[in-house]
């Protein structure tokens, strides 16, 4: 329901779990992991006290809703510190370790790489990073 929101909260640097299941399973997981539940399901929101109802269907507005509801800060120093797929903190890795695991152009044009120790996805600051950074800076400028 809010997978893209979860991905972007991770990009910004927040520990954000995402999973599926019935309402009882979702509540149990949120409770067990002591998480705040974000949902677009009004009934689920009403059932779980530690939840935030996300009203918008637009990503930018969803991010702003969550940031405002929880009084979060956007810190560019934390951006891209978590795996966008599995949420684990990423770690710097050597260029040699990235060889053969990233597109040849990325390997040839970049010296810095990060790896997710859990799912082994490799990251680098290519044009996608520039686009994400612009989006994050725009969000920061529009928040109170």
Beta strands, then each sheet from edge to edge (+ up, - down):
strand 1: 37-39
strand 2: 51-53
strand 3: 90-93
strand 4: 113-116
strand 5: 122-123
sheet 1: 1+ 2+
sheet 2: 3+ 4- 5+
end
